[in-house]
Amino acid sequence: MKAKDSIHADLLAKGDQRAPGCSDCHGAHQIGPGALANTLDGVPCRKCHEEIYDAFRTSVHGMAKKAGTTQPPLCAACHNAHDVKPAMASRSPRDMCLTCHPSYEADHGQRLPNPKAHLEMVACTACHVPLDYKRSIYLRFTDAATGKLVRDSEMTALLKARGVTAKQIGPKELWQLYRDLNAARPVDVAVAVSIDDRLNAHYLAPKDIAVKQCEACHSADSSFFKAAAAATAGPDGQEVLQDIDRRSSVPCMVRSC
């Protein structure tokens, strides 16, 4: 069963009775057709995620679904129906987006000098969500061999060994942390610009009001660079974020772009 590998199954295994089981989504006796879950009124996720559902409902996808003119994605199209994984603010949903928008590079190449680099470093939501919502820089520390996030316990132990107890990691401590992690095995660090709050990533707007000004990112006082965080993995696989001095990551991103 795919559901056994989901975040919902993990929560249930730990005794969290708020997590849904089969009957919470499919019903106990009056089991409805699967197509019902592909409607705004029938999608079961809204029972527990009402706030996120409301954000989606007002998005370009939600409005199109309501109008019935196209078949935009609902919750399961991006998050899967059964093997639901933990949501991660530091990772761009590009692979999911490209499922429906495969011509990204051709469509964006007319105004972006390097669409492939933007696709790798800038989450789709960073440009396709209104500027009212805060963006952040994320540094994802991953094992070079497996691609998995480094464990938060490992990063915390290395910082403590260096005497770093502050809530925010400074520039020198950040680069020393990278060296310490690589002393054990090769570790990659990927830079991403994404929405600060995972809820706000659902406020996708029509493309005619997407962020199109280069200076929104490429300027010293860009609002996109007001916050930065290091992303690692907690014991349950969920993302753990630790604040870092944004001066540590902004130059890194600018050089990469």
N, C-alpha and C positions, 0 to 999 in steps of 0.2 A: 504493500500500500504506500502510495506516494505521501499520504498524510503523515505517516510515521516519521518522515524527515522534515516536517514543517515546524515552524516556530510555535504553532498552536499545540502540536503534540508535545513539544518540549515543556511548554508551560503547564500542560495537564499533568505530565509526568512529575513535575515539581509540586503538584498539589494546588495549582492555581485554578480554581473552579470557574473563574471568569472566562477562561479560554474555551472556544467552541469545540464541541464534538460533532459527530456526523449529524445527529438529529437537530442540532441548532441551526444548521444551514438547510438540511433537506426535509426537516419535519419528522415527527415520530410515526404517525400513521397516515396522514394525508400528504403523502410525498408527491410533490408537483413535478411537472416536466422540467428538464434541464434548461430549456429555452426561457423559463421564467426568470432565471438568474441573470439573463442578458437584457433585462429591462430595468429602467430606473426605479420602478416601484417594487420589483421583485428581487433585486440584488440583495443577498443576505448580509453582506458586509456592513451595511448601514446600521444593523442592529447594535453593533458594538463600536462602530467607527462613525458615529453620526456627524461629528465635526468635520472629518475628512470628506465624508459623503457630501456635506453641504458645500465644501470648497470645490469638489469635483463638479457638482451639479451646476455651478455658475461658471465653469470653465468652458473653453471652446468645444471640448469634447462633450461635456454635459449638455450644453445648449444644442449641439447638433443631434445628440441622442434624443432629446426632447422633441426636436422638430421632426425627426424621423426621415430626414432627407438623405442621410448617410448612415453608415454603421461604424461609428467611432468606438474605441475600446472602452470597456467597463473595467471594474477592479481586477477581475481574474485575468484579463488580457495582459496586464503588466505585472501583477503580483502572483500569478498562477492561481488555480482553483484549489488545489489540495496541498502541494508542497510549497507552501508560503514561506518565504525566507525573511529574516529580519531586515527591516528597512534601514538603509545606510545613507546618511546625508552626504558622505564624502564620495560616493560613487555615482557617476552620471548614468542616467537611465538610457543611454544612447542605443544600446543593443535592442532594447524594447521599442524605442522610438523608430529605429531604422527598419523594424519589421513592417511598419506601415509607410515609412518615408524613406525608401531605399535610395532615392536620388539626391540625398543630402548634399554631396560634394558638388554635383552639377548645379543644383538650385542655389547654393550659397557661394559658389566660386566666383560669381559675378561681382560680389562686393567684399569677399574675404580673400586676402592675399594667400592664405594657406588654410583652406577649409579642413584638411585632414588634421592639422595640429590643433585647430580650435575644437574639432570633434573629440580629440583625445583629452584635452585639458579643461574644456569649458562645458559644463553640463548643459544639455538642451534647455533645461528649466531656467538657467541663469539668464538667458536672453528671451525666453518665451513666457516668462512670468513678469507682470508689471513691476516697475521700479519701486513701488510702494513697499516691497518686501525685501528684507535684508539678505545680502549675500555674504559668503565667507570663503576664505581660502582653506583648503584641506590638504594636509600632507599624509598620504597613505603609506604606512610602513608595511611592506609585504615581503614574505620569504621568496627569494628569487627563483627557487626550484619549484615551489608549489603554487605561488601566486596568492597564498592566503595571508590575511592580516597577521602581523606579529602580535603575540599575546600581550595584553596590557600588563599582566603581572611581570613579564620579562622587562618591559620598558621601565616600569616603576622601580623594579629592583636595581636596574642600572643607574637610574637617576639618583636613587637614595645612596648608592655606593659612592657616587660622586659628591654627595652632600647637597643635592638639589632638593629642596623641600618647598620651594615657592610654588604658588598655584599656576604661575605662568613660566614656561620654559623660555629662557633667553637665547640670543643668537649663538653664543659660545657653547652653551649647554646642548643646544640642538645639534650642532655639528659634531660635538663629542659623542653624543648619543648615537649618531649615525655610525661613527667609527667603532664604538663599543659593540653595537649590534652586528656589524660586519666582521668583528673579530671571531664570532662563533660560526657564521656561515654567511654567504652573500645575501644582502638585503637590498631591495629596491625601494626608492621613495618616489611616488608619483604625486604631482601637483594637480589639484582640481579646484575650479571655481564653481560653487554650487549654492543653492538656496540654504540659508541658515537654519530654517525650521522645516522639517520634513512635511508638515501639514501644508505649508505655503507652496510647496512644489506642485500641488494639485490645482493651483489657480492659473492654469495655462490659458493664455489669451490668444485671440486671432493674430495671424502673422503680420497684419498691417500695423499692429502696435507693438511688435517685438522690438527689443533694444537693438538699434541699428547704428548708434554712434560709437565709433572706435574709442573715443575718449572716455566712454563709460568704464572701460577697463584700463586703457593705455594712457593714464595720467597719474601724476604723483598723489593727487588728492582724491582718487577714485573711491566712491562709496563702497565699491566691491571689496576693497582691501582693508576695511575697518576692523575685521576680525579674522583670526587664523587659529586653526586647531590641528593637532596631531590625532590621527585615527588609528586605533588598535582594536584588538578583539577581546571582549570580556569572556569570562568562563562559560557563558551560555551561547557564545558565538555572536552576540549582539555587539554593535559598534560602541566603542568607548572613545570619547573625545576629551582631549586635554588642551587647554589654552596654551598658545605659544605667542611670543612676541612677533607681531606681524612683520617687523623689519627683517625677520629671519627668512621669510618666504616670498615676499614681494619681489626682491631682486632675482630670486631663483626663477620665478614665473616669467618675468620680463625677458630674461636671457633666453628662456626656452621658447618663447613665442617669437 
